[in-house]
């Protein structure tokens, strides 16, 4: 497989701070978002950016990645480090009735990512049995851990989620119901009592990248596409939120990059308050014009030169 330089993907130096990495990710995610950028290559670029942030935005993954050293070049042939091959956690599964824990891979990421972080995608190695018969058995622990990825909508609304757990002792899979508190954040842990091998099962929550929103704490940010007439003359546009819609008045003469704040339209916070939603204006120029539209734009261009 080919080595991936996540620092180069985000355009940050190797000693970049967490704030710089997050800022670079947000900027690039806005530029390459498939809903805004219609370039056929934008979707792949957006996926690369999301994968890079998944690694560099997580201190544990970043530390492991940095251990490879800085001598690698993007696209260079890469051999996974010893012990990372054939990692498959049998404590998990899928199949009818609910979402299953699949600990053999993170899903949606590259082979390079899987080779480096496959064992971190669904669970910690501690407390689970690798399928590699030659691997050393880990010492017992009080609780087991697993990771569950939610959509932003699921995290925002909360509710009940059915998951399947397949014990590694050959017993039949069992379905559990997990209560998701509304407004749960990535990194939070939920507990399923007596569902682990040696005690409780701790579920670490992660939030999947969203197609429209970038999360910043309790705040959300989204791209706001505007046509030239809307930006020049002003307009009232409708925004699709996580829990409904909102109207936003666009003043005449709005420039690309202008940020509009919708107070209390972000994510839920403890105590009932909500963060804010920021809509960033982006003027979208039509790629195809009718003869009449082209004639009007030509007239406008002549007037602008006077």
N, C-alpha and C positions, 0 to 999 in steps of 0.2 A: 504494500500500500504506500501512499505518498504522504510525506510529512506535511502538516499544516501549521503555518506560522500565525497563531491567533493574534499576536501583537500587531503583525502587519495587516491582518484583516481589519482590525479596528483602527489602525493608523496611530498607535500609541507606542512609546518606548517601553523597554522591559522593566523599568523602574517606575512606571506610571502608578499613581495613587488610585485607590478605589473610586474616588470622585472623578478623576480624569477618565477612567475606563467607562464609568457609567455615563458620563457626558458624551464621550465619543460614540458609545452604543446608541444613545438616544438620537443623536444627530444623524448617524448613518441609517438607523431604522426608519426615520422619517423620510430620508431621501430615497430609500430603496423599497419602501412599502408597496406591495403589489396592488393595493387599491388606488395608489397615487401614481406610481411609476409603471407605465405600461410597456416598458422595454421588456422583451421576452427573457432577457437575462436577469431581470430585477429579482424575480422570485428566488433563483438560486443564490444570488448575492445576499438577499435578506436572510436566507437559511444559514449561510456561512457566518453572517454577522451574529445571528442568534446563537449559533453554536460557540462562536468565540466568546461571547459574553457569558454563556453558560459555564465556561471554564474559568475565564479571567475574573468574572464577577463573584466566583465562589472561592474563598481563601484556601480551602482544602484542595480543590481541584487545581487551582493555580500553583500551589506549592508542588504538587506531584508533576505538573506539566513543566515547571521551571527546572526540575531535577534532570530533565533531558539535556540541559545545557543550551547554549546559544549558538552552537556551531552548525546547526541544521539550516538548510535552505528550503524554501517552499517548493514542493513538488519532488523533493529528493526521496529516493526509496527509503522506506522506514520499516524496521523490524520491531514488533512490539517487545517491550522489556520482559525478561524472564518472569514467569508466574502469572502473566496477564492473559495468556492464551487459554482457551477451553474453560473459561470461568462461566459456570452456569449454576444458578441457585435454584434448587428444586423446591424450596419453600416458597410457593407461589403457583400461579397457574392461570387458566382462563376457562372459557366455556360457559355454557348457559346459565342465565339467571343473574349475573352481576359482573362487575368489573373485576378481573383477576390481576393479581400481582405477577408480573413477568420480570423476573430478576436477571434474565440473561441479556438484557440490552435496554437502552434508554428509548429507542424508537425515534426515527426521524433524523438521526444524526449520522455522520459519516463513519466509515469503517475505522478511520484513525481515532475518532472519539471513542468508539466502542472498545478498541484495543487498549486504550488508556484508562477508561473510566467505566467499563462495563460492570465492574464489581461495585461501583458506587451508585449506579443508576437506580437500583431498586432496593438495595439493602446494604448494610455494612457486612463485611465478611465475618465479623465476629458473631457467633451464635448461629451460623448457617453452615450447611454442609456442601462444599463444592463437589461438582460431579467428577472432577479429576480424582481418580482413586489413589493417586500418589501424593495428593496434597495432605499436609499435616492437619489433623483435626484441631480446631480451635478450642480454647478452653471454654468451659461453660460460663454463662453470664445470667444475671437475674432476668433480664428482659431482652427481647429481640426487637429489631428495628427494621422498618421498610419505608419506602417512599411512594407516595401517591401524588400523581400530577393531576391538577384540576384545571379546567378552563377558567378564565377570569369571571365568566358569568356564574359558574358553579361556586366559586369562592365568594363572589359578591352576594348572591342570593342565599347561599347555605341550603340546608335541607338534608334529606336522607340519601345515602349512596350505598348500594349493595356491592360488596366485594367478595371475591372468592379466595380462600386460602387453602393451599394443598400442603399438608404436613409432609415432611420428608421421611416419615416412617412407613409409607405405603398406604396409610389410611385414606379413606375417601375424602375428596375436597369438601369443605364446608363453606357455607355462605353466611357472611356476617353483615349487619347493617351498621353503617358508620354515620354518626350525626355530625354534619358539617355546620359549625356556627356561621351565621351570616357575617361577611366581612373578614373572614380568616385570611391571614397573610402567608406568603411563602416563608418557610422556615419554622412555622408553628408545628407543634406535635400534638397528635390526638392519641388517646390510649384505648386499646381494646383489651379488656381485662381477661387474663387467662387464655389468650389466643396465641401466645408465642410458644416456642418449644419448652422454655423453662420458666415461664411466667407470663407477663403481659406483652402485648405487641404494641410497640410505639410507632405510630404512623407519622412520618415527617412529610409535611405538605409542601409541594412546589407548584408554582403557577406557570402554565404554558404561555409562551409568547402569544400576544393577541394580534389579530389582523388589523385592528383599527386603533387600539390604545397602547400607549407606553406608560408603564406604572412607575411612579416616583413617590414612594412612601404611601400616603393616603391620597395623593393627587394623581390625576390622569392627564395625559396629553394626547391630542389627536391632530391629524392634518385636516384642514378645512379647505377643500378645493373651491375656488371661485372663478367664474368666467370673467373675461375682461369687462363686460358691461356691469356685472355685479360689483366688481371692485371699483370701477370708475363712478358709477351712478349711485351705488349703495343698493341694498336689498335686505330683505328679511329671509333668512334661511332656516331650515329645520335640521336639527342635529339628532342623530340616533344615539341614545344613551344605553347604558346597561339595563336600565329599568324604565324605559319609555323614550320620550322625545322632548326636545326643548327648542324654543325659537330664539334666534339670535339676530339682532339688528346689525347689519354691516353698514358703517357710515361711508359716504362718498369719498373717493380718493384713498381707499384702503390699499396699502402696499403689501407685497409678499413678505412673510415673516412677522407680520403684526400678530400679537398674541392677545386673544380675548379670554377673559376669565369668567367662568360661570361658577359662582360661589355655591358650595354645598352640593355639587353634582359629581363629586369624586367617590372614593371608596368609603365604606363605613368605618368608623373608629370606635374604640371602647367608650361607652357612655352615651352613644347615640349620635354624636356629631359625625359629619362627613367632610372629606377633603374637597378640593376644588377640581374643576375640569378646565383645562387650558386648550383652546382651539387655535391652532397656528395657521394663519391664512397662507394659501399657496395659489397663485394665479395660474390657471391652466389654459393654455392657448389652444384653440381648436386646430386639429391636424388637417381637417378637410373643410373647405368652404364652398358654399353654393356660389353661383355666378353673382347673385345679388349681394351676398355677404362680402365677396371679394371686392366688388365695386364700391361698397360702402366703406370698407377699410381703406381702399385707395383714396377715396375722397377725404377720409379722416387724416390720412398721412399727408395729403396736400395742405390741409388746414393747419396741421401741426407745424409745418415748415414756415408758415407765415408769421 
